[in-house]
């Protein structure tokens, strides 16, 4: 894997539920690299480690049938240096919160991530002022319905450099192994 490669473990709403949120994101995020998603772990392991990690994740997710993904409101996250990210906050569904904690607890991330607070969200765009942020949140409230969906799979995704993320592994939840992938292996996650 190249030095500048990046990997993530994510869940995504069903593609048919992306709707206006993805249209807004495409219009407002330069170099959009991934569709609407909730990041469970980032950075994740090297692509070369995906096969080994896939078995660990399968053992964790086999007890989950599906995860609810319900955005509750548009909000902002302030970064150091003044940059802001407008987000759709995701309801802290018991299964979602448990899934993320079980993944951390049962993978190599236990030591590095156990004290970090998980705030599930979908990033909508970056802004650089309070005025711009407030204007965009009002626009979202008036024109972009909040995402409400479910998922029954976890995606292991990767990108090199500034490329778009591509699906490398799909791990279905529950005992079913014949679940139709929402996105196919090798497919770009942005559409």
N, CA, C and O atoms as a DFTB+ gen file, in Angstrom:
764 C
 N C O
     1  1       0.849      -1.186       0.000
     2  2       0.000       0.000       0.000
     3  2       0.892       1.245       0.000
     4  3       1.894       1.298       0.712
     5  1       0.530       2.211      -0.777
     6  2       1.320       3.431      -0.845
     7  2       1.264       4.184       0.471
     8  3       0.318       4.040       1.245
     9  1       2.277       4.979       0.711
    10  2       2.381       5.746       1.956
    11  2       1.182       6.658       2.187
    12  3       0.766       6.856       3.328
    13  1       0.620       7.216       1.109
    14  2      -0.487       8.161       1.261
    15  2      -1.866       7.501       1.137
    16  3      -2.867       8.195       0.953
    17  1      -1.925       6.191       1.234
    18  2      -3.211       5.497       1.160
    19  2      -3.962       5.678       2.476
    20  3      -3.359       5.760       3.546
    21  1      -5.271       5.737       2.377
    22  2      -6.134       5.915       3.536
    23  2      -7.214       4.847       3.505
    24  3      -7.745       4.519       2.444
    25  1      -7.533       4.312       4.662
    26  2      -8.610       3.325       4.745
    27  2      -9.582       3.714       5.845
    28  3      -9.225       4.419       6.789
    29  1     -10.825       3.241       5.707
    30  2     -11.864       3.496       6.719
    31  2     -12.765       2.276       6.827
    32  3     -12.886       1.480       5.896
    33  1     -13.379       2.157       7.968
    34  2     -14.444       1.192       8.200
    35  2     -15.697       2.032       8.380
    36  3     -15.784       2.825       9.318
    37  1     -16.683       1.862       7.479
    38  2     -17.843       2.741       7.475
    39  2     -19.140       1.956       7.324
    40  3     -19.143       0.787       6.937
    41  1     -20.247       2.636       7.643
    42  2     -21.561       2.162       7.242
    43  2     -22.199       3.284       6.428
    44  3     -21.962       4.465       6.682
    45  1     -23.003       2.897       5.456
    46  2     -23.650       3.878       4.588
    47  2     -25.153       3.634       4.577
    48  3     -25.604       2.490       4.639
    49  1     -25.926       4.718       4.499
    50  2     -27.354       4.542       4.254
    51  2     -27.525       3.841       2.907
    52  3     -26.625       3.870       2.068
    53  1     -28.673       3.217       2.706
    54  2     -28.953       2.607       1.410
    55  2     -28.854       3.683       0.334
    56  3     -29.289       4.815       0.542
    57  1     -28.286       3.333      -0.806
    58  2     -28.063       4.297      -1.886
    59  2     -29.358       5.009      -2.270
    60  3     -29.342       6.210      -2.541
    61  1     -30.469       4.291      -2.298
    62  2     -31.737       4.917      -2.688
    63  2     -32.218       5.960      -1.677
    64  3     -33.145       6.716      -1.966
    65  1     -31.598       6.009      -0.498
    66  2     -31.973       6.991       0.523
    67  2     -31.021       8.194       0.560
    68  3     -31.207       9.086       1.387
    69  1     -30.017       8.243      -0.306
    70  2     -29.068       9.361      -0.312
    71  2     -29.752      10.656      -0.734
    72  3     -29.538      11.703      -0.123
    73  1     -30.567      10.587      -1.770
    74  2     -31.387      11.699      -2.232
    75  2     -30.715      13.056      -2.292
    76  3     -29.606      13.210      -2.803
    77  1     -31.429      14.038      -1.752
    78  2     -30.984      15.432      -1.794
    79  2     -29.692      15.647      -0.999
    80  3     -28.913      16.545      -1.318
    81  1     -29.465      14.842       0.019
    82  2     -28.240      15.002       0.820
    83  2     -27.003      14.794      -0.047
    84  3     -26.047      15.563       0.052
    85  1     -27.006      13.774      -0.890
    86  2     -25.845      13.534      -1.736
    87  2     -25.723      14.595      -2.828
    88  3     -24.610      14.979      -3.188
    89  1     -26.840      15.070      -3.358
    90  2     -26.786      16.145      -4.348
    91  2     -26.141      17.393      -3.732
    92  3     -25.307      18.044      -4.361
    93  1     -26.533      17.712      -2.507
    94  2     -25.966      18.865      -1.800
    95  2     -24.467      18.658      -1.569
    96  3     -23.664      19.561      -1.803
    97  1     -24.106      17.476      -1.114
    98  2     -22.705      17.180      -0.842
    99  2     -21.867      17.280      -2.109
   100  3     -20.774      17.845      -2.085
   101  1     -22.369      16.735      -3.217
   102  2     -21.623      16.798      -4.488
   103  2     -21.394      18.243      -4.915
   104  3     -20.329      18.590      -5.426
   105  1     -22.395      19.073      -4.703
   106  2     -22.305      20.473      -5.097
   107  2     -21.354      21.261      -4.195
   108  3     -20.718      22.208      -4.658
   109  1     -21.245      20.891      -2.927
   110  2     -20.547      21.716      -1.941
   111  2     -19.258      21.146      -1.368
   112  3     -18.574      21.834      -0.609
   113  1     -18.913      19.931      -1.702
   114  2     -17.660      19.367      -1.198
   115  2     -16.700      19.203      -2.369
   116  3     -16.878      18.310      -3.198
   117  1     -15.676      20.066      -2.442
   118  2     -14.693      19.899      -3.512
   119  2     -14.013      18.533      -3.367
   120  3     -13.717      18.098      -2.254
   121  1     -13.773      17.878      -4.469
   122  2     -13.093      16.581      -4.446
   123  2     -13.814      15.555      -3.575
   124  3     -13.176      14.810      -2.831
   125  1     -15.133      15.518      -3.667
   126  2     -15.921      14.549      -2.898
   127  2     -15.361      13.153      -3.111
   128  3     -15.208      12.711      -4.250
   129  1     -15.058      12.463      -2.030
   130  2     -14.387      11.172      -2.141
   131  2     -15.243      10.003      -1.680
   132  3     -14.862       8.849      -1.877
   133  1     -16.383      10.273      -1.075
   134  2     -17.186       9.169      -0.543
   135  2     -18.633       9.623      -0.412
   136  3     -18.893      10.803      -0.178
   137  1     -19.570       8.706      -0.560
   138  2     -20.981       9.025      -0.379
   139  2     -21.299       9.250       1.093
   140  3     -20.415       9.120       1.940
   141  1     -22.557       9.588       1.414
   142  2     -22.930       9.799       2.813
   143  2     -22.599       8.551       3.634
   144  3     -22.974       7.439       3.262
   145  1     -21.915       8.737       4.721
   146  2     -21.500       7.580       5.522
   147  2     -21.250       7.988       6.967
   148  3     -21.079       9.164       7.288
   149  1     -21.235       6.989       7.811
   150  2     -20.824       7.154       9.203
   151  2     -19.513       6.396       9.348
   152  3     -19.443       5.198       9.075
   153  1     -18.494       7.092       9.772
   154  2     -17.187       6.474       9.945
   155  2     -17.140       5.783      11.302
   156  3     -17.305       6.418      12.344
   157  1     -16.915       4.481      11.272
   158  2     -16.763       3.734      12.519
   159  2     -15.318       3.789      13.000
   160  3     -15.067       3.932      14.197
   161  1     -14.372       3.678      12.078
   162  2     -12.948       3.772      12.402
   163  2     -12.197       4.430      11.257
   164  3     -12.376       4.062      10.096
   165  1     -11.355       5.403      11.586
   166  2     -10.490       6.055      10.611
   167  2      -9.309       6.645      11.354
   168  3      -9.542       7.332      12.349
   169  1      -8.096       6.445      10.970
   170  2      -7.710       5.555       9.879
   171  2      -7.863       4.104      10.309
   172  3      -7.816       3.775      11.494
   173  1      -8.045       3.258       9.325
   174  2      -8.192       1.833       9.578
   175  2      -6.878       1.163       9.198
   176  3      -5.891       1.848       8.932
   177  1      -6.853      -0.150       9.169
   178  2      -5.620      -0.892       8.884
   179  2      -5.224      -0.765       7.414
   180  3      -6.027      -0.339       6.583
   181  1      -4.002      -1.131       7.104
   182  2      -3.532      -1.150       5.716
   183  2      -4.387      -2.118       4.897
   184  3      -4.890      -3.109       5.425
   185  1      -4.546      -1.827       3.614
   186  2      -5.351      -2.682       2.735
   187  2      -4.884      -4.133       2.823
   188  3      -5.700      -5.053       2.765
   189  1      -3.598      -4.337       2.959
   190  2      -3.051      -5.693       3.042
   191  2      -3.572      -6.462       4.260
   192  3      -3.511      -7.691       4.296
   193  1      -4.079      -5.742       5.244
   194  2      -4.594      -6.365       6.468
   195  2      -6.098      -6.646       6.393
   196  3      -6.658      -7.241       7.314
   197  1      -6.757      -6.226       5.308
   198  2      -8.212      -6.356       5.228
   199  2      -8.690      -7.802       5.377
   200  3      -9.695      -8.045       6.045
   201  1      -7.994      -8.761       4.772
   202  2      -8.446     -10.150       4.864
   203  2      -8.488     -10.628       6.315
   204  3      -9.459     -11.252       6.741
   205  1      -7.445     -10.335       7.058
   206  2      -7.385     -10.732       8.466
   207  2      -8.452     -10.002       9.282
   208  3      -9.129     -10.614      10.108
   209  1      -8.600      -8.734       9.057
   210  2      -9.591      -7.947       9.797
   211  2     -11.017      -8.334       9.430
   212  3     -11.916      -8.251      10.267
   213  1     -11.234      -8.754       8.191
   214  2     -12.574      -9.154       7.757
   215  2     -13.141     -10.238       8.672
   216  3     -14.312     -10.183       9.045
   217  1     -12.330     -11.205       9.029
   218  2     -12.793     -12.291       9.911
   219  2     -13.157     -11.759      11.299
   220  3     -14.150     -12.188      11.887
   221  1     -12.373     -10.846      11.812
   222  2     -12.682     -10.252      13.120
   223  2     -14.008      -9.493      13.067
   224  3     -14.848      -9.634      13.956
   225  1     -14.188      -8.691      12.022
   226  2     -15.407      -7.896      11.899
   227  2     -16.619      -8.805      11.694
   228  3     -17.680      -8.551      12.265
   229  1     -16.477      -9.861      10.887
   230  2     -17.581     -10.812      10.675
   231  2     -18.054     -11.386      12.005
   232  3     -19.255     -11.503      12.247
   233  1     -17.117     -11.737      12.853
   234  2     -17.478     -12.301      14.163
   235  2     -18.231     -11.301      15.030
   236  3     -19.060     -11.690      15.853
   237  1     -17.950     -10.033      14.852
   238  2     -18.637      -8.995      15.627
   239  2     -20.027      -8.728      15.064
   240  3     -20.996      -8.671      15.823
   241  1     -20.143      -8.564      13.754
   242  2     -21.406      -8.128      13.169
   243  2     -22.431      -9.240      12.985
   244  3     -23.582      -8.956      12.654
   245  1     -22.051     -10.487      13.186
   246  2     -23.004     -11.574      12.968
   247  2     -24.195     -11.517      13.924
   248  3     -25.226     -12.135      13.658
   249  1     -24.070     -10.790      15.026
   250  2     -25.189     -10.673      15.969
   251  2     -26.091      -9.476      15.689
   252  3     -27.100      -9.289      16.369
   253  1     -25.736      -8.661      14.690
   254  2     -26.539      -7.487      14.324
   255  2     -27.299      -7.787      13.039
   256  3     -26.712      -8.256      12.064
   257  1     -28.596      -7.520      13.034
   258  2     -29.388      -7.740      11.822
   259  2     -29.286      -6.540      10.889
   260  3     -29.035      -6.697       9.694
   261  1     -29.480      -5.349      11.430
   262  2     -29.326      -4.123      10.673
   263  2     -29.153      -2.966      11.650
   264  3     -29.451      -3.083      12.839
   265  1     -28.672      -1.864      11.127
   266  2     -28.445      -0.652      11.920
   267  2     -29.324       0.452      11.357
   268  3     -29.367       0.661      10.144
   269  1     -30.023       1.156      12.233
   270  2     -30.812       2.322      11.823
   271  2     -29.889       3.519      11.674
   272  3     -29.016       3.759      12.508
   273  1     -30.094       4.262      10.605
   274  2     -29.336       5.489      10.358
   275  2     -30.370       6.597      10.222
   276  3     -31.018       6.735       9.185
   277  1     -30.514       7.378      11.276
   278  2     -31.526       8.438      11.282
   279  2     -30.891       9.763      11.688
   280  3     -30.499       9.958      12.838
   281  1     -30.802      10.662      10.723
   282  2     -30.277      11.997      11.028
   283  2     -31.335      12.761      11.823
   284  3     -32.522      12.710      11.503
   285  1     -30.893      13.466      12.857
   286  2     -31.828      14.171      13.730
   287  2     -31.831      15.678      13.520
   288  3     -32.852      16.333      13.730
   289  1     -30.677      16.240      13.102
   290  2     -30.618      17.687      12.870
   291  2     -29.310      18.033      12.179
   292  3     -28.347      17.266      12.203
   293  1     -29.302      19.219      11.556
   294  2     -28.066      19.756      10.996
   295  2     -27.386      20.579      12.071
   296  3     -28.037      21.306      12.821
   297  1     -26.075      20.457      12.136
   298  2     -25.311      21.093      13.194
   299  2     -23.924      21.406      12.632
   300  3     -23.684      21.254      11.435
   301  1     -23.023      21.839      13.495
   302  2     -21.660      22.112      13.064
   303  2     -20.664      21.525      14.046
   304  3     -20.953      21.308      15.222
   305  1     -19.489      21.280      13.513
   306  2     -18.358      20.857      14.315
   307  2     -17.240      21.855      14.037
   308  3     -16.876      22.075      12.882
   309  1     -16.695      22.460      15.091
   310  2     -15.631      23.458      14.935
   311  2     -14.272      22.786      15.077
   312  3     -14.009      22.054      16.032
   313  1     -13.423      23.057      14.101
   314  2     -12.052      22.545      14.109
   315  2     -11.119      23.634      14.632
   316  3     -11.468      24.814      14.646
   317  1      -9.955      23.229      15.050
   318  2      -8.935      24.219      15.387
   319  2      -8.584      24.980      14.124
   320  3      -8.570      24.402      13.038
   321  1      -8.306      26.247      14.247
   322  2      -7.923      27.039      13.092
   323  2      -9.087      27.713      12.391
   324  3      -8.883      28.408      11.396
   325  1     -10.303      27.523      12.887
   326  2     -11.444      28.245      12.342
   327  2     -12.311      27.500      11.354
   328  3     -13.448      27.907      11.113
   329  1     -11.812      26.418      10.773
   330  2     -12.633      25.668       9.828
   331  2     -13.779      24.990      10.580
   332  3     -13.634      24.587      11.734
   333  1     -14.901      24.877       9.909
   334  2     -16.084      24.242      10.489
   335  2     -16.593      23.197       9.512
   336  3     -16.442      23.345       8.299
   337  1     -17.193      22.150      10.038
   338  2     -17.841      21.150       9.197
   339  2     -19.307      21.109       9.569
   340  3     -19.663      20.926      10.733
   341  1     -20.155      21.281       8.566
   342  2     -21.593      21.133       8.792
   343  2     -21.891      19.641       8.702
   344  3     -21.472      18.964       7.763
   345  1     -22.616      19.145       9.690
   346  2     -22.900      17.709       9.772
   347  2     -24.392      17.463       9.953
   348  3     -25.140      18.335      10.396
   349  1     -24.793      16.273       9.603
   350  2     -26.119      15.775       9.977
   351  2     -25.872      14.840      11.149
   352  3     -25.281      13.772      10.985
   353  1     -26.320      15.239      12.320
   354  2     -26.139      14.388      13.508
   355  2     -27.019      13.152      13.368
   356  3     -28.165      13.233      12.926
   357  1     -26.469      12.019      13.749
   358  2     -27.181      10.748      13.652
   359  2     -27.628      10.318      15.037
   360  3     -26.862      10.378      15.999
   361  1     -28.884       9.880      15.126
   362  2     -29.429       9.393      16.388
   363  2     -28.533       8.289      16.931
   364  3     -28.126       7.387      16.199
   365  1     -28.235       8.371      18.207
   366  2     -27.358       7.389      18.840
   367  2     -28.142       6.108      19.123
   368  3     -28.427       5.765      20.271
   369  1     -28.474       5.428      18.052
   370  2     -29.172       4.154      18.117
   371  2     -28.333       3.166      18.938
   372  3     -27.114       3.097      18.781
   373  1     -28.988       2.417      19.797
   374  2     -28.288       1.488      20.685
   375  2     -27.413       0.508      19.902
   376  3     -26.272       0.246      20.285
   377  1     -27.946      -0.026      18.816
   378  2     -27.183      -0.985      18.016
   379  2     -25.970      -0.323      17.365
   380  3     -24.891      -0.915      17.334
   381  1     -26.127       0.878      16.852
   382  2     -25.020       1.596      16.220
   383  2     -23.900       1.847      17.222
   384  3     -22.732       1.587      16.934
   385  1     -24.256       2.347      18.385
   386  2     -23.254       2.655      19.396
   387  2     -22.551       1.379      19.874
   388  3     -21.335       1.361      20.063
   389  1     -23.324       0.329      20.062
   390  2     -22.770      -0.953      20.493
   391  2     -21.830      -1.524      19.433
   392  3     -20.754      -2.026      19.757
   393  1     -22.236      -1.445      18.176
   394  2     -21.415      -1.965      17.082
   395  2     -20.045      -1.290      17.064
   396  3     -19.017      -1.964      16.983
   397  1     -20.032       0.021      17.137
   398  2     -18.762       0.731      17.084
   399  2     -17.884       0.351      18.278
   400  3     -16.681       0.147      18.118
   401  1     -18.465       0.255      19.451
   402  2     -17.688      -0.117      20.642
   403  2     -17.163      -1.548      20.558
   404  3     -16.034      -1.818      20.966
   405  1     -17.969      -2.459      20.037
   406  2     -17.529      -3.854      19.901
   407  2     -16.373      -3.967      18.896
   408  3     -15.447      -4.753      19.093
   409  1     -16.435      -3.191      17.841
   410  2     -15.346      -3.213      16.858
   411  2     -14.056      -2.722      17.505
   412  3     -12.998      -3.324      17.322
   413  1     -14.141      -1.643      18.254
   414  2     -12.939      -1.131      18.919
   415  2     -12.418      -2.136      19.939
   416  3     -11.219      -2.408      20.007
   417  1     -13.322      -2.674      20.719
   418  2     -12.940      -3.600      21.791
   419  2     -12.287      -4.878      21.259
   420  3     -11.420      -5.451      21.919
   421  1     -12.694      -5.320      20.086
   422  2     -12.253      -6.614      19.577
   423  2     -11.308      -6.538      18.382
   424  3     -11.125      -7.526      17.672
   425  1     -10.710      -5.373      18.158
   426  2      -9.718      -5.242      17.095
   427  2      -8.478      -4.581      17.685
   428  3      -8.391      -4.347      18.891
   429  1      -7.533      -4.289      16.819
   430  2      -6.275      -3.695      17.281
   431  2      -6.439      -2.271      17.783
   432  3      -5.479      -1.676      18.272
   433  1      -7.629      -1.718      17.673
   434  2      -7.848      -0.323      18.038
   435  2      -8.176      -0.117      19.507
   436  3      -8.326       1.025      19.943
   437  1      -8.292      -1.179      20.275
   438  2      -8.702      -1.041      21.670
   439  2      -7.836      -0.051      22.436
   440  3      -8.366       0.802      23.147
   441  1      -6.553      -0.143      22.311
   442  2      -5.659       0.722      23.083
   443  2      -5.666       2.165      22.606
   444  3      -5.518       3.081      23.414
   445  1      -5.836       2.383      21.307
   446  2      -5.732       3.743      20.783
   447  2      -7.050       4.489      20.779
   448  3      -7.044       5.720      20.761
   449  1      -8.181       3.799      20.794
   450  2      -9.465       4.469      20.608
   451  2     -10.414       4.407      21.799
   452  3     -11.472       5.035      21.763
   453  1     -10.075       3.683      22.834
   454  2     -11.079       3.430      23.871
   455  2     -11.556       4.688      24.595
   456  3     -12.652       4.682      25.155
   457  1     -10.783       5.747      24.603
   458  2     -11.206       6.958      25.306
   459  2     -11.809       8.014      24.386
   460  3     -12.234       9.068      24.861
   461  1     -11.857       7.757      23.088
   462  2     -12.417       8.729      22.157
   463  2     -13.927       8.579      22.102
   464  3     -14.455       7.470      22.021
   465  1     -14.608       9.706      22.146
   466  2     -16.063       9.729      22.144
   467  2     -16.581       9.590      20.710
   468  3     -16.142      10.317      19.819
   469  1     -17.498       8.674      20.488
   470  2     -18.073       8.442      19.174
   471  2     -19.313       9.303      19.014
   472  3     -20.292       9.148      19.744
   473  1     -19.260      10.211      18.053
   474  2     -20.394      11.082      17.730
   475  2     -20.814      10.782      16.294
   476  3     -20.288      11.385      15.359
   477  1     -21.759       9.856      16.109
   478  2     -22.121       9.490      14.741
   479  2     -22.704      10.671      13.974
   480  3     -23.571      11.389      14.470
   481  1     -22.204      10.857      12.742
   482  2     -22.668      11.969      11.913
   483  2     -22.334      11.699      10.450
   484  3     -21.532      10.823      10.127
   485  1     -22.963      12.466       9.587
   486  2     -22.639      12.485       8.163
   487  2     -22.181      13.903       7.850
   488  3     -22.917      14.863       8.076
   489  1     -20.960      14.033       7.328
   490  2     -20.447      15.359       6.967
   491  2     -21.155      15.866       5.719
   492  3     -21.348      15.127       4.753
   493  1     -21.542      17.145       5.755
   494  2     -22.258      17.739       4.628
   495  2     -21.388      18.709       3.830
   496  3     -21.470      18.745       2.603
   497  1     -20.551      19.499       4.519
   498  2     -19.633      20.426       3.845
   499  2     -18.788      21.154       4.867
   500  3     -19.101      21.149       6.057
   501  1     -17.714      21.783       4.404
   502  2     -16.874      22.619       5.257
   503  2     -17.218      24.081       5.024
   504  3     -17.597      24.477       3.922
   505  1     -17.079      24.876       6.079
   506  2     -17.256      26.323       5.991
   507  2     -16.134      26.978       6.789
   508  3     -15.369      26.310       7.483
   509  1     -16.055      28.325       6.671
   510  2     -14.954      29.020       7.331
   511  2     -15.392      30.205       8.184
   512  3     -14.555      30.928       8.725
   513  1     -16.705      30.403       8.305
   514  2     -17.171      31.489       9.164
   515  2     -18.507      31.099       9.786
   516  3     -19.226      30.241       9.274
   517  1     -18.816      31.747      10.893
   518  2     -20.098      31.495      11.554
   519  2     -21.258      31.910      10.650
   520  3     -22.281      31.230      10.582
   521  1     -21.080      33.044       9.953
   522  2     -22.124      33.539       9.055
   523  2     -22.411      32.536       7.931
   524  3     -23.569      32.227       7.650
   525  1     -21.364      32.038       7.300
   526  2     -21.538      31.063       6.224
   527  2     -22.166      29.773       6.757
   528  3     -23.026      29.180       6.105
   529  1     -21.735      29.348       7.932
   530  2     -22.270      28.133       8.538
   531  2     -23.764      28.271       8.792
   532  3     -24.543      27.394       8.419
   533  1     -24.165      29.365       9.423
   534  2     -25.585      29.579       9.721
   535  2     -26.426      29.631       8.444
   536  3     -27.523      29.076       8.400
   537  1     -25.915      30.291       7.416
   538  2     -26.619      30.396       6.132
   539  2     -26.814      28.999       5.523
   540  3     -27.901      28.671       5.045
   541  1     -25.777      28.199       5.544
   542  2     -25.852      26.860       4.950
   543  2     -26.752      25.925       5.755
   544  3     -27.473      25.112       5.176
   545  1     -26.718      26.029       7.061
   546  2     -27.604      25.189       7.884
   547  2     -29.057      25.533       7.595
   548  3     -29.894      24.636       7.494
   549  1     -29.374      26.834       7.461
   550  2     -30.745      27.235       7.113
   551  2     -31.142      26.669       5.754
   552  3     -32.264      26.193       5.581
   553  1     -30.224      26.720       4.790
   554  2     -30.485      26.177       3.459
   555  2     -30.774      24.663       3.551
   556  3     -31.700      24.159       2.917
   557  1     -29.982      23.971       4.333
   558  2     -30.186      22.533       4.504
   559  2     -31.549      22.233       5.138
   560  3     -32.289      21.370       4.665
   561  1     -31.860      22.951       6.203
   562  2     -33.136      22.739       6.902
   563  2     -34.308      22.932       5.947
   564  3     -35.282      22.180       5.999
   565  1     -34.220      23.933       5.075
   566  2     -35.324      24.261       4.172
   567  2     -35.384      23.410       2.913
   568  3     -36.454      23.279       2.317
   569  1     -34.263      22.826       2.488
   570  2     -34.246      22.182       1.177
   571  2     -33.740      20.739       1.142
   572  3     -33.911      20.057       0.132
   573  1     -33.129      20.268       2.211
   574  2     -32.535      18.928       2.176
   575  2     -33.089      18.091       3.332
   576  3     -32.697      18.276       4.485
   577  1     -34.000      17.174       3.016
   578  2     -34.547      16.328       4.085
   579  2     -33.444      15.520       4.773
   580  3     -32.486      15.084       4.134
   581  1     -33.593      15.333       6.061
   582  2     -32.639      14.538       6.827
   583  2     -32.724      13.075       6.385
   584  3     -33.810      12.552       6.132
   585  1     -31.579      12.437       6.300
   586  2     -31.526      11.033       5.884
   587  2     -32.131      10.140       6.961
   588  3     -31.859      10.295       8.152
   589  1     -32.953       9.211       6.513
   590  2     -33.481       8.165       7.385
   591  2     -33.381       6.871       6.592
   592  3     -33.995       6.739       5.533
   593  1     -32.606       5.916       7.103
   594  2     -32.336       4.710       6.350
   595  2     -31.921       3.594       7.309
   596  3     -31.985       3.737       8.530
   597  1     -31.502       2.498       6.723
   598  2     -30.919       1.396       7.486
   599  2     -29.749       0.856       6.673
   600  3     -29.580       1.192       5.501
   601  1     -28.967       0.034       7.302
   602  2     -27.925      -0.695       6.591
   603  2     -27.789      -2.069       7.212
   604  3     -28.060      -2.263       8.397
   605  1     -27.368      -3.013       6.400
   606  2     -27.127      -4.364       6.903
   607  2     -25.737      -4.844       6.503
   608  3     -25.492      -6.043       6.374
   609  1     -24.830      -3.886       6.308
   610  2     -23.462      -4.247       5.949
   611  2     -22.470      -3.162       6.354
   612  3     -22.804      -1.982       6.465
   613  1     -21.255      -3.609       6.566
   614  2     -20.140      -2.721       6.869
   615  2     -19.224      -2.729       5.651
   616  3     -19.012      -3.770       5.029
   617  1     -18.687      -1.568       5.318
   618  2     -17.793      -1.461       4.174
   619  2     -16.376      -1.143       4.643
   620  3     -16.159      -0.258       5.471
   621  1     -15.428      -1.881       4.098
   622  2     -14.015      -1.574       4.280
   623  2     -13.619      -0.855       3.004
   624  3     -13.634      -1.453       1.929
   625  1     -13.264       0.417       3.106
   626  2     -12.971       1.222       1.927
   627  2     -11.552       1.778       1.994
   628  3     -10.962       1.894       3.069
   629  1     -11.018       2.119       0.822
   630  2      -9.654       2.642       0.754
   631  2      -9.540       3.611      -0.412
   632  3     -10.337       3.581      -1.349
   633  1      -8.534       4.466      -0.333
   634  2      -8.185       5.347      -1.441
   635  2      -6.691       5.601      -1.377
   636  3      -6.070       5.465      -0.323
   637  1      -6.128       5.967      -2.502
   638  2      -4.722       6.343      -2.547
   639  2      -4.641       7.807      -2.951
   640  3      -5.288       8.226      -3.911
   641  1      -3.865       8.569      -2.236
   642  2      -3.714       9.987      -2.536
   643  2      -5.041      10.716      -2.430
   644  3      -5.729      10.620      -1.414
   645  1      -5.399      11.442      -3.473
   646  2      -6.624      12.230      -3.471
   647  2      -7.725      11.562      -4.291
   648  3      -8.697      12.216      -4.669
   649  1      -7.582      10.281      -4.565
   650  2      -8.584       9.545      -5.330
   651  2      -9.858       9.355      -4.509
   652  3      -9.878       9.619      -3.307
   653  1     -10.924       8.893      -5.172
   654  2     -12.161       8.579      -4.469
   655  2     -11.985       7.267      -3.718
   656  3     -11.127       6.451      -4.055
   657  1     -12.814       7.078      -2.694
   658  2     -12.793       5.818      -1.959
   659  2     -13.431       4.722      -2.792
   660  3     -14.416       4.951      -3.493
   661  1     -12.862       3.535      -2.709
   662  2     -13.404       2.364      -3.381
   663  2     -13.665       1.281      -2.349
   664  3     -12.920       1.135      -1.380
   665  1     -14.712       0.537      -2.564
   666  2     -15.072      -0.556      -1.664
   667  2     -14.098      -1.710      -1.898
   668  3     -13.936      -2.182      -3.023
   669  1     -13.456      -2.153      -0.824
   670  2     -12.531      -3.283      -0.891
   671  2     -13.146      -4.547      -0.305
   672  3     -12.887      -5.647      -0.794
   673  1     -13.950      -4.401       0.727
   674  2     -14.604      -5.554       1.359
   675  2     -15.995      -5.139       1.804
   676  3     -16.204      -4.013       2.255
   677  1     -16.943      -6.055       1.675
   678  2     -18.309      -5.851       2.162
   679  2     -18.573      -6.954       3.173
   680  3     -18.422      -8.138       2.872
   681  1     -18.968      -6.555       4.369
   682  2     -19.238      -7.534       5.410
   683  2     -20.706      -7.438       5.803
   684  3     -21.122      -6.452       6.411
   685  1     -21.499      -8.462       5.458
   686  2     -22.925      -8.429       5.800
   687  2     -23.142      -8.649       7.294
   688  3     -22.380      -9.359       7.950
   689  1     -24.188      -8.029       7.813
   690  2     -24.559      -8.220       9.212
   691  2     -25.431      -9.461       9.328
   692  3     -26.007      -9.927       8.346
   693  1     -25.515      -9.979      10.525
   694  2     -26.356     -11.145      10.770
   695  2     -25.728     -12.419      10.249
   696  3     -24.555     -12.444       9.875
   697  1     -26.514     -13.469      10.229
   698  2     -26.034     -14.771       9.803
   699  2     -26.125     -14.951       8.289
   700  3     -25.545     -15.888       7.740
   701  1     -26.850     -14.059       7.611
   702  2     -27.033     -14.195       6.167
   703  2     -25.766     -13.816       5.431
   704  3     -25.175     -12.770       5.697
   705  1     -25.356     -14.652       4.517
   706  2     -24.197     -14.334       3.701
   707  2     -24.622     -14.015       2.271
   708  3     -23.779     -13.747       1.416
   709  1     -25.929     -14.045       2.012
   710  2     -26.414     -13.813       0.648
   711  2     -27.065     -12.435       0.508
   712  3     -27.860     -12.217      -0.406
   713  1     -26.738     -11.517       1.398
   714  2     -27.297     -10.170       1.330
   715  2     -26.757      -9.470       0.085
   716  3     -25.557      -9.507      -0.186
   717  1     -27.648      -8.836      -0.666
   718  2     -27.237      -8.092      -1.862
   719  2     -26.456      -6.853      -1.418
   720  3     -26.945      -6.058      -0.615
   721  1     -25.236      -6.698      -1.947
   722  2     -24.452      -5.516      -1.566
   723  2     -25.137      -4.224      -2.003
   724  3     -25.705      -4.147      -3.093
   725  1     -25.076      -3.213      -1.141
   726  2     -25.598      -1.893      -1.518
   727  2     -24.680      -1.259      -2.548
   728  3     -25.124      -0.515      -3.422
   729  1     -23.404      -1.561      -2.434
   730  2     -22.372      -1.080      -3.354
   731  2     -21.477      -2.277      -3.638
   732  3     -21.232      -3.082      -2.740
   733  1     -20.994      -2.412      -4.835
   734  2     -20.195      -3.565      -5.205
   735  2     -18.715      -3.372      -4.905
   736  3     -18.215      -2.249      -4.846
   737  1     -18.030      -4.489      -4.718
   738  2     -16.580      -4.462      -4.527
   739  2     -15.959      -3.702      -5.703
   740  3     -16.336      -3.907      -6.857
   741  1     -15.012      -2.831      -5.394
   742  2     -14.307      -2.079      -6.421
   743  2     -15.057      -0.842      -6.898
   744  3     -14.500      -0.013      -7.618
   745  1     -16.313      -0.717      -6.501
   746  2     -17.111       0.412      -6.960
   747  2     -16.779       1.658      -6.152
   748  3     -16.482       1.590      -4.959
   749  1     -16.837       2.776      -6.824
   750  2     -16.641       4.058      -6.158
   751  2     -17.811       4.294      -5.223
   752  3     -18.939       3.916      -5.536
   753  1     -17.563       4.902      -4.101
   754  2     -18.635       5.121      -3.117
   755  2     -19.282       6.486      -3.252
   756  3     -19.997       6.906      -2.342
   757  1     -19.059       7.201      -4.362
   758  2     -19.646       8.538      -4.474
   759  2     -20.825       8.639      -5.423
   760  3     -21.771       9.370      -5.129
   761  1     -20.812       7.946      -6.533
   762  2     -21.820       8.031      -7.596
   763  2     -22.039       9.470      -8.036
   764  3     -22.853       9.728      -8.923
